[in-house]
């Protein structure tokens, strides 16, 4: 999870990853949840990374997929808007 461009002001910014390896022919399946300032990423039901983010830049409110060390191809993408767990 790369948060280096997420905010011009608050919070620490870094690239964070968990220890995770895919098996030889295993596709990567990500579930990403964004709830105000919390972003959670779950990889293949085996690894999770969570960060609190304070997006102060207009262009830092989206989610992007990136790959380092090789190409990536998205074969399926589903998105839903979640209902707030606390409307206050």
Buried (B, 14 or more C-beta within 10 A) or exposed (E): BBBEEBBEEEBEBEEEEEEEEEEEEEEEEEEEEBEEBEBBBBBBEEEEBEBEBBBEEEEBEEEEEEEEEEEEEEEEEEEEEEEEEEEE
